[in-house]
Amino acid sequence: MTSDVETPIYLDHHATTPVDEDVVKEMKPYFTENYGNPASEDHIYGAKAKKAVNEARERISETVNCRPEEIIFTSGATESDNLAIKGAAEYAAKHDEGSHLITVVTEHEAVLEACEALEEKGFDATYLPVDEQGTVDPSDVEDAIRDDTVLISIMAANNEIGTTAPLKEIGKVAKDNDVFFHTDAVQALGYLSINVEEMGIDLMSISGHKIYGPKGIGALYVRRRNPKVKLEPLLHGGGHERGWRSGTLNVPSIMGFSKAVELADKNMEERTSHVDELSSYMWERLDDELDDIILNGHPDERIPNNLNISFTGVENKALVKNLQPDIAVSAGSACTTGQVEASHVLQAITDDKDRWHNTIRIGLGKDNTKEEIEYATDEIINIVNRLRNLTF
Ligand SMILES: *Cc1c(COP(=O)(O)O)cnc(C)c1O
């Protein structure tokens, strides 16, 4: 194959994304010039930093239709998920308002493990199933609600198979039953337009590094009106972020993150149509030129940058390894201390054990070019054919 495409080609944008140049530019002055602590209220350094952080809060709030003071900055979506779930549950339990949570088996580990940690402390959790396309049924959510249910936590878009959730319907179920609704919107941000009012969302986790912003910064939206959500903090200290998240604010990252959110919102249509075109091209060619492959997740209700594909007879680890060093994709399964464990998401959508180990995740990004995708598609076809000829 002759090609002047530059390698390696990054196709793992669900894991992380490069930081946009404009985002880096936004961050820079806050390291060396405007380096004040926003909590230093006595002087101009603190005042300038505080003003900047307030602007960041405003930028983010405008894109999701909330108020600036409803945005709490965190170290990322792992912390946001933990704060939402443990915070709401612990507060409710402390005030005798209930101790039951509802979530879904295909959630991110940050949600599942937070619920499991609460179960160990005596809370109850219901893990709802999904159908074979990864979709949760809002009527299952409604049926699972009990008198002591405090919170429903359901992700907006799945980070492995890309399936999106019927947020508006779930939000309505939550509202009708006076239960708080948390959504992990990390993978949806920038592809789905999110409106916390229209969707009845009470708590929402987002992260910088999945949307061309820096790592180690994220936010939790916390509704303050109709209804007012109350949380127990995870971190105690100086009472920053209204006491819900103590710790000096990471001003450069907050500025970069807010810029990334603004760009994700402003360029949503352009980014969506670009990755949609690339993923459609790739899927159509793979499906045309290879037998026995399956696109996992929902055919339409999905984020446009995701292709999660099972190649019958091809071990995913071997495929991913053989794509090195040219093409970076993910085996789509969690790898803990060298042991290959099947993805909990694939286990939830199929009983076919072979498929659990035949699946890779391709995550396209706004900066991928058509040439890169042509090259990567050729490579994947070649290697799948080669590996199949070895095994059959
Ligand atoms: C990446 C990811 C997280 C974790 O976010 P961090 O900011 O890396 O902690 C949580 N949920 C989903 C769906 C993700 O994709």
The ligand as an SDF file (V2000), in Angstrom:
LIG
                    3D

 15 15  0  0  0  0  0  0  0  0999 V2000
  -13.8720    9.2220   30.1350 C   0  0  0  0  0  0  0  0  0  0  0  0
  -15.1920    9.0280   30.7810 C   0  0  0  0  0  0  0  0  0  0  0  0
  -15.3740    9.2590   32.1500 C   0  0  0  0  0  0  0  0  0  0  0  0
  -14.2360    9.6450   33.0610 C   0  0  0  0  0  0  0  0  0  0  0  0
  -13.8490   10.9590   32.8290 O   0  0  0  0  0  0  0  0  0  0  0  0
  -12.4630   11.5150   33.4260 P   0  0  0  0  0  0  0  0  0  0  0  0
  -12.5800   12.9880   33.2030 O   0  0  0  0  0  0  0  0  0  0  0  0
  -11.3890   10.8670   32.6370 O   0  0  0  0  0  0  0  0  0  0  0  0
  -12.4270   11.1530   34.8720 O   0  0  0  0  0  0  0  0  0  0  0  0
  -16.6330    9.1050   32.6790 C   0  0  0  0  0  0  0  0  0  0  0  0
  -17.6680    8.7460   31.9000 N   0  0  0  0  0  0  0  0  0  0  0  0
  -17.5400    8.5270   30.5880 C   0  0  0  0  0  0  0  0  0  0  0  0
  -18.7320    8.1370   29.7920 C   0  0  0  0  0  0  0  0  0  0  0  0
  -16.3040    8.6530   29.9850 C   0  0  0  0  0  0  0  0  0  0  0  0
  -16.1870    8.4050   28.6800 O   0  0  0  0  0  0  0  0  0  0  0  0
  1  2  1  0
  2  3  1  0
  2 14  2  0
  3  4  1  0
  3 10  2  0
  4  5  1  0
  5  6  1  0
  6  7  2  0
  6  8  1  0
  6  9  1  0
 10 11  1  0
 11 12  2  0
 12 13  1  0
 12 14  1  0
 14 15  1  0
M  END
$$$$
